[in-house]
Amino acid sequence: MTQSFLSSAAVQAQQHLPLSIQGLTVRDRNQVIIEDLWLDLQSGQTTALLGPNGAGKSTLMHALMGLVPLSSGSASILGHDITTSGVQARNHTMLISDSIGLLEDFTALEHFEYGQDMRSAWDQNQALEVAKQFGLPLNQPARRLSKGQRMALRTAFAFGAQPELLLLDEPTNGLDPENRSRFLSLMVDFVATGGTVLIATHVLSEIETIADRLVIMKRGTLLMNAEMEELRQHRNLLHVNFDRELTDAETTRLRNVPGVYRMGTRGRSLTLHVRGEVTLLTQMIEQEFPVQNIHIQPLTLEQVYVETMGGQL
Ligand SMILES: Nc1ncnc2c1ncn2[C@@H]1O[C@H](COP(=O)(O)OP(=O)(O)OP(=O)(O)O)[C@@H](O)[C@H]1O
């Protein structure tokens, strides 16, 4: 009895996640573009979606918006299946991407009027406020807007629609540094009020401080899905200076310490890449080796990314 109650509660919780992706697969003829992808997003979080060109990030977002058919698997947005209840699912979702077309003869204001007709939950003040923040001309047809202004229009439109889930595909493309920073502040405020963001970007510095979760894709599959906090605490570089050069035996001993997965040496200095708890390891090194000083440095997002992709820094 208890068991069945718990499992139905778990199913209900799953159904109301802002986004739940289960085994999503997209094929184009014989080519697999996304393969068996599983991912849950939590409300009030920003998830960074990273991966090399052609990894499948845009295809994933297009699939979630119903622009690309799923070959198998499923996904739901706030409990609405994107295939069988697509309209309800996308009522809560907006995609900001330069792949999303504009009504080229319509001005920003006319786009907003269109939004008012299309969306029952449209918030005109919000659309106008975001447009104002970006300095967007309201009365020029979209075809006469610059690349950055077009992105600002998509952003203002997306916020007018009052989404609960924002899918962002390189959303700061074309924005100048000030508008880039405004865009990121908007994201932070959106998430702080319970919104959920999935952002694909190659600009790691943009998301280093705002992402709660990091997801890395390569060739259509997930390579990593981790909390940023966990990465910060559990992926560190230890820079150690010794009183003298270590012997080969000492170096080998350090290399084999549990948690150390890479090591670089230069004279009396050594850099250890450490996964997991770092305090006990530091104490052990201080006790057993002729240490002058140790400096602990969390891996940057770029270092985590490059390591995950199998590269060297
Ligand atoms: N319209 C399309 N028709 C056929 N294949 C496509 C189409 N769009 C993308 N692809 C293929 O799907 C794969 C994934 O492309 P996608 O654009 O999703 O990658 P991405 O991770 O967003 O890359 P980028 O970082 O360059 O934006 C690539 O192999 C690409 O060639």
The ligand as a Tripos MOL2 file, in Angstrom:
@<TRIPOS>MOLECULE
LIG
   31    33     1     0     0
SMALL
NO_CHARGES

@<TRIPOS>ATOM
      1 N1         18.1690   20.7380  -40.7560 N.pl3     1 LIG1
      2 C1         19.0100   19.7140  -40.5850 C.ar      1 LIG1
      3 N2         18.9660   18.6490  -41.3860 N.ar      1 LIG1
      4 C2         19.8110   17.6230  -41.2240 C.ar      1 LIG1
      5 N3         20.7540   17.5730  -40.2670 N.ar      1 LIG1
      6 C3         20.8440   18.6100  -39.4500 C.ar      1 LIG1
      7 C4         19.9920   19.7440  -39.5380 C.ar      1 LIG1
      8 N4         20.3210   20.6190  -38.5700 N.ar      1 LIG1
      9 C5         21.3480   20.0570  -37.9010 C.ar      1 LIG1
     10 N5         21.6460   18.8670  -38.4230 N.ar      1 LIG1
     11 C6         22.6990   17.9600  -37.9480 C.3       1 LIG1
     12 O1         22.4140   17.6530  -36.6120 O.3       1 LIG1
     13 C7         23.6180   17.5890  -35.8560 C.3       1 LIG1
     14 C8         23.4710   18.4720  -34.6440 C.3       1 LIG1
     15 O2         23.3560   19.8330  -35.0470 O.3       1 LIG1
     16 P1         22.9490   20.9750  -34.0210 P.3       1 LIG1
     17 O3         22.7410   22.2340  -34.8110 O.co2     1 LIG1
     18 O4         21.8560   20.4960  -33.1730 O.co2     1 LIG1
     19 O5         24.2860   21.0730  -33.1420 O.3       1 LIG1
     20 P2         24.6980   22.1670  -32.0390 P.3       1 LIG1
     21 O6         25.1940   21.3980  -30.8690 O.co2     1 LIG1
     22 O7         23.5810   23.1050  -31.8050 O.co2     1 LIG1
     23 O8         25.8960   22.8870  -32.7610 O.3       1 LIG1
     24 P3         26.4240   24.4170  -32.6790 P.3       1 LIG1
     25 O9         27.2070   24.5040  -31.3950 O.co2     1 LIG1
     26 O10        27.2800   24.5290  -33.8680 O.co2     1 LIG1
     27 O11        25.2300   25.3240  -32.7220 O.co2     1 LIG1
     28 C9         24.7540   17.9830  -36.7970 C.3       1 LIG1
     29 O12        25.3920   16.7980  -37.2170 O.3       1 LIG1
     30 C10        24.0550   18.6410  -37.9540 C.3       1 LIG1
     31 O13        24.7430   18.3740  -39.1480 O.3       1 LIG1
@<TRIPOS>BOND
     1     1     2 1
     2     2     3 ar
     3     2     7 ar
     4     3     4 ar
     5     4     5 ar
     6     5     6 ar
     7     6     7 ar
     8     6    10 ar
     9     7     8 ar
    10     8     9 ar
    11     9    10 ar
    12    10    11 1
    13    11    12 1
    14    11    30 1
    15    12    13 1
    16    13    14 1
    17    13    28 1
    18    14    15 1
    19    15    16 1
    20    16    17 2
    21    16    18 1
    22    16    19 1
    23    19    20 1
    24    20    21 2
    25    20    22 1
    26    20    23 1
    27    23    24 1
    28    24    25 2
    29    24    26 1
    30    24    27 1
    31    28    29 1
    32    28    30 1
    33    30    31 1
@<TRIPOS>SUBSTRUCTURE
     1 LIG1         1 GROUP 0 **** ****
